[in-house]
Amino acid sequence: MAEFYKLKVADIYKETDDTSVITFDIPSDLQNIFKFRQGQHLTLKADINGEDVRRSYSLCSSPIDNQWRVAVKLIPGGKFSSFVNNELQANDTLEVMKPSGTFGVEVNVEKPKNYLFFAAGSGITPVLSMIKTHLQGEPNSTCKLFYVNKTAKSIIFKEELEQLRNTYFGRLEIYYFLTKERRDIELFNGRFDDEKMQVLTKTFIDIPDTSEVFLCGPEKMVHYVSDYLINAGLPKELVHFELFVTGLSEEDIKRAERLAKQNVEGVEVTIVDGGKEFAFTMTKEYDNILDAALGAGADLPFACKGGVCSTCKCKVVDGAVEMKINYALDDKEVSQNLVLSCQAVPTTEKVVVDFDV
């Protein structure tokens, strides 16, 4: 069941001209439910002009600090981001799901690690949470951040990052890259490319001494940097990422078009959620399990419906489905029969999916 809690906005402020940071007031009786791990996100819901609009945003605060903060960057035409940046005020109420997501690794006080982080724009939000948590919780670990923005003025959380660098001097290194402003050192002008990565891996990055790598930003950047590091010798299992999808690839489009022709009418679907079963028969009005279930009256968790946030994740326990697109689940999760219900098209006459995962 998609359980939302009404939370008061304790504070909201402009971090940059187009980014607002929301701090939630979590009552003492809900703090155990809202415990989170660095890298996780919150799904927010609001009634905007009579429409139920939901979006997921990464927590940018550290769980050690016992704070719940998210940053919302304004997207042109974005319903929820426009609402937050232009209308939402302190003391207003939003409906919020408990934290979810698998981005990030556990803190290990006993084992010193050397972390690398690559972020672009608002991709800094989960990364900031991780950096703060690992530096504070692992006194012998180090962090290096390579952060791309358009201009110096658009750098989200720059002041907070600089404070962290001063606090953890010698353990946190930050390198800013700007795409719309030029500076004296050519290395820090523009996006990551082969020339820059060659310099970084020779001068700033010690591949054999790297413990974990986290990347968050546009799909093209994330795939390019992760592939480069893996080809340079970094084990694939040490690379973790979240994507901002800017457009479908040709392969995604062809797969979506093929699955759009899949006959799902008459498919018997059983949903397991909260230990209870909900059964219905799909009709031709819907081509994916989530929309069909919602249309049949089910109350299930979802946010983006774009295959990105993983809020609607479930496990196929009987039958088979194929996903139109998948930007949220890794190979291990897919091998465990986990799917994104918003993208899951049944390919058998009967399907049973379990949301209690």
VENZI-V665556 format. One record per helix or strand. SS is the DSSP state (H for helix, E for strand). FROM is the first residue (numbers start at 1). TO is the last residue. If there is no record, write none. Layout:
ss;from;to
SS;FROM;TO
SS;FROM;TO
This chain:
ss;from;to
E;5;16
E;19;25
H;28;30
E;41;48
E;51;59
H;63;65
E;69;73
H;79;86
E;93;96
E;100;100
E;114;120
H;121;137
E;142;149
H;152;154
H;158;167
E;172;178
H;186;188
E;189;189
H;194;204
H;207;209
E;212;218
H;219;231
H;236;238
E;239;244
H;250;260
E;268;273
E;276;281
H;289;295
E;313;318
E;321;323
H;331;335
E;338;340
E;344;346
E;350;354
